[in-house]
Amino acid sequence: MTKAGQGQTRALTVVGEANKDEARIVPTPALLMGSPTPRIHSKLNDLPSKGFEIIDFATQIGVNLMPWQRFVFEHALKIKPDSRWASPVVCVVGARQNGKSTIMEMSILARLFLWQEPLQLGSAHVLTTSLETFRHIVSIIEGNNDLVREVKKIRWAHGSEEIELLSGARYVVKAANAAARGFAKPETVYMDETRMLKDTEAWSAMRYTMMAAKNPQLWTFSNAGDQHSVILNSLRERGMASAAGANDDICYLEWSAYSDKIDLESNWVASNPALGHTIHVDNIKAVLHDPPEVVQTEVLCRWVNTIGAAIPTKEWQECGVTGADLDLEKLTWLGIDLSPDRRDAALVGAPSFFTHGTIRFRSMIKLWLMIWLRMLGSIK
């Protein structure tokens, strides 16, 4: 700058929207951030929460929880005036890889080292899921000298992994089956992948070990289920009833999409609370061409009739026949035929046409052939 120009104010040029391309200015796209609050939740309350103690503990050991995880702890750990849990059952539902395991790990560690609970049990439909959580917890402990000093021993016996502190507090991994009945009075039980529970056996084995505990709390974690997810569907019904005003003390928190449109960004935001934190939007876009029912379950956290259908929903709908003239008042016969190699199949249907005791074969055969040819050309 010359001396003549010293002290002068530099003029700023305002570039209009129409001139941005010419000026080679590329606008920064808005960053999609997952919703910190659930789309569906049971009735909330204004009771005090012990969840803030776990949030602070996590920060002290170097784990910065995401907003949605802090929301879970705040509302799942509300306490009544008698210091008992306001919600003895907690159900957290969200899409895959959003940080549900981190919630479980921080709860386990805080109850071990902060609250010194006598016994916690962890289980999952597949034992390896619980073992992965156990390994990560041990890794966190071994990376913190303050925590290591409080450990008495860590057992790695397969199916009975255990962390025991000098205070007597314990965390034990156990298969979700009748073997869990041998444990008495766990204060906290964790059940992961609840959608995989197709009957009440595993649930009962874990749930009723807590009957004599002083202040028990059962945590369940899951993605969306299907019509066979008996336990998860029951918990969801309770949560939705509570949201509608029913008197139920469950804490049900569900992050899920508003609709089944897999390419709608608002659905990604609602079902992936870790979006923009640990999940990049490109990772979601990369799976949009996978089977729709899989994306709906794993990414949008939407309930489907069957997660692993024998015939994909899209292909089944494409086989539909719209021109068939079926009389809903008459009996319709259905038949299925498979090719010898079982690669092709045809499902046909035809109504019974009776007029004064005579079958009208011509209409029936015409309809049968139309449906058969359509199905044979569509199902592969």
N, C-alpha and C positions, 0 to 999 in steps of 0.2 A: 504494500500500500504506500502511495506517495504521501509526502507531507501534506499536500493539499487535501488528500482524502482522509487524513487522520481526524477522528472525532465525528465523522459523518456516520449516519445510520445506514446499514446496508439494506437495500430494498429486497423484500421477499416476494417471490413470484407464486401466485396461487394457480395451481393447475386444475382446471375443471374436469368433470367426469369424462367429457367427450374427448379431452386431449391427453388422457392418461396413457392410452396405447401409444400415441405419438411420442410422448415423453419417456416411454419405456418404464413406466411406474407400474409395478405389479402389486395389486392390493393383497394384503395378508389375509388368507381365509380365516374365518372365525373358527377357533379351536372348539371342537365338540367335547363337552365335559359331561361325565355321567352324573345322574341325579343323586344327590346325597340323601334323599328321602325316598322311602319305598312307595310304589304305586298303590299297593294294598297293605294295610296294616290294621291290627286290632286296635281297640280303643286305647288312646294314650291318656296319661294322667299327670298330675303335678306333684307327685310324691318325690321326696329326695332320692338321689341315685348314688350308688357306690361305684357306678361305672367310671366316674371321673378319676377314681383311685387307680383303676387299671390303665386308663389313658395316660395318666402321669407316670405310672410304672413303666409302660411301654416306651415313653420318651426317655426315661432315665437309662434304659438298657439299649438305646439307640434305634428304636423302631418308631417311625413316624406314621401313625395311623392315618388312613384316608378319611375324609369327612363322613362317608357312609358307615365306616367301621366305628367311628366315634358315636354316630347316631345309634347304632346297635347297642353299644355298651351303655350309653346314657339311658335308653328306654328299657333294656332287658334287665337291668340291675336296680330297678326301683325297689325301695324298701318301705314296708308298712310301719306304723308307729311302734309295733312290737319288735321291730328289726328283722322280721321275716321277709322273704322275697315276696313282692307283690305278684310276680309271675313265676310260679314253680315250673312251668314249661315254656321254653323259648324255641321258636322255629324260624330259622333264617333261610330264605329261598332267594337264589340269584343265579345268573348265568355262570358258565364255567370260567375258571381262571380269574375271578374278580377279587379274591382275597378272603374267602370264607375261612380257609385254613388258618390264616393269620389271626383271625378273631379267636378261633379255638386255641391256638398256641399261646396267645397273650393271656387268655382266661386261665389256662392251665398253669402258666408260670406265675401269674399274680396270686392265684389261690395257693400255690406251693410256697412261694417265698414271702409274699405280702400278708396273706391271711392265714397261712399255715393250716389249711384244711386237712383233716386226718387222711381222707381217701378220695381220689377222683378216678373214675373209670372212663377209658376211651375205647370206642369200637366203631366198626364200619362193616358194611355188607361184605367187602373183601378185606381181609386182614392186612394186605400189603398197603392199603390206603392209610390205616392207622399207624403202620410201621413207618411210613414216610413222614408223617407228622411227628412221631416219636424221635426220629433221627434229627429232624430240624430243631426240635426243642433241645435235644442234647447238644447240638451244634451251637445254639445260642448260649447255653449255660457254659460250655467250655470256652467260649469267647469272652466271658465276663468273669474276672477274678473274684469280684464280690459274691457272685452266685456260686462259683466253684467251691468257695470256702464253706458253704452251707450244705454241700452234698455229702451224704453218708456213703451211698453206693448207687451204682447204675447197673441194673441187670439186663442182659441181652438174651435171656432164654426165649426161644421162639414161641410166640403166642402168649407169653407172660412177661413181656418187657416191663421194666419198672424203674422209676426214679424215687429214691428215698432220701429225705433230708435228715440232718441231725435233729431237727425239731420233731421228727416223726411223721411229717407230712409226706404223702405218697401219691404218685400217679402211676396207674397200671393200665397197660394195653391188654384188652381181652376180646376174643372173638364174640360176636353177638349171637350166642347160642346158650344152651342150657348150662354150659360150664360157668357162665357168669353168676349163676345162682349161688355159688360157693362164697361169694364176697358179701360181707355184711355192712350195711349202713354207709355206702358211699355218699358223700355230701353233694357231689356233682357227677353227672353222667353225660358223656358226649356220644351222639350217634350220627355218624357221617353217612352221606349218600342215602338218605331216608327214602328216596323214591324207589330204591331197589327192594324194599321190604314188601313182599307180596302177601304176607300173612302176619299174624300177630305173635308168632313164636319168639322171634328175636326181640321184638319190642317188649313183650311180657318178661322175658328173661332179664332184661336190663332195668326196665321200669320199676319192677316190684322189689328190687334189691334195696330200694331207697325208703321203704316204708317206716323204718325205725330211725332214720337219719334226723338230726336236729333241725336242719333247715335246708332240705334238698332242693336241687334245681337240675332239671333235665334240658340239655341243649340238643337240638337237631339241626343239621345242615343239609341242604339239598339243592339240586337243580329242579326244573319242572318235571313232573311225572306223567304217567298215563293212567288209563282206566284201571290198571292192575296195581297201582301204587296205593295199597290199602291204608297204610299208616299215614303217609303224607297227605292223601286226600282227606282223611279224617281231620288232621290238624288244620288243613286249609279251610275246611268247612267251619271249624270252630273259630278260626281267625276272621273269616268273613262275617260270621254271625256276630262276633264281638264288635266288628266295625259297624254293623247295622244296629247295635245297641243291646245285644244279648249280654247277660250277666255271666261272663267267662273271664277267668284270670290269665288266659294264655297271652303270651307276647308273640304275635305272628307278624313277621316283616318280610314282604315279598317285593323284590325288584323284578318286574316283568314288563313285556311290551304291551302296548295298548291294543294292537291288532296283529294279524298274522302276515302283514306285509313286510317281507324280509329286507326290502331296499329302502325302507323309511327311516330316516335318521332319528326322528323322535322316538322310534321304537328302540333303536340302539342305545339312546341316552337313558331311557327308562329301565332297560333290562341289564345294563352294564355300568354299574356305579363306579367302576375303576377306569372307565373310558377317559382318556386324557391324563390319567395318573400313571397306570402301569400297562394299560392297553392302548395301542395306537389304532386310530380309525382305519388305517390301511389293512390291519390284520383282520378286521371285520369284513371289509370289502373283499378280501381275498377268498373268503369262504362262501360268498353269496351264490355260487354256482354249484355248491354241494346239494345233495337231496334236500328239498324244502322242509320235510318233516324233521330232519336232523338239525338244520339251521334253526328252525323254530324252537326246538327243545334246548339245544346247546348254547345258542347265541341270544335268542329272544326270550328264553325262559317261558315258553308258552306250552300249555298242556296240549297233548295230542292223544288220540284214541289209543294208538299203539306206537311206541318209539321205533321198534324194528318190525314194520309191517312186511308180510310176505309179498305183497304187491305195493309198490310205492304209490302214494296218493295221487300224484300227478298223472302217472300212466293209467291208473284205474279210471280217473275222471275222463281221460281222453278216449276211453273205450265206450263211453256212454252213447246210447242210441236215442235220438230225440224224435225220430219219425215213427216210432212204434205206436200203433193204435191199440192200447190195452184198456179193457173195460175193468175198472176197479171193483165192480160189483161181481165179477166172475172169477172163478178159481184160475190161478195162473200156475203153470208147471215150469219148473226150472231143471236144467240138466247141464252137467259139465263133462267135457271129454278131453282127455290128455293124449298128446302124441306119444308114440312108443319111447322116445328119448326124454320125455317129460320137459322139453324145452318150450313147447307151445301148448296152449289150452284154449278151449272155447266154452264160454258159458252162454247158454241159450235159454230163452223163455218163451212160452206161448200159452195163451189162455185156452180154456176149453170152450168150444162153440157147440152148443146143443140147440137144435131146433126141431122140436117134435121127435126127439130121439135120434136124429141123424147128425153126425159130426160133419161140420163144414170143412173138409180137408183142405180145399184150395186156399182159403184165407190162413189157415193154421200153418201150412207148409211155406207159404210166401213169407209170413212173418218169421218163421223159424230160420229160413235161409238168409233173410236180411240181417238178422242178429248174428247168426253164425259166421257169415262172411266178414262182418264188421269186426267181431271179436278176434277171429283167426288172423286178421291182418294187423291187429293192434298189439296183441299180447306177445311179447318175446321173452 
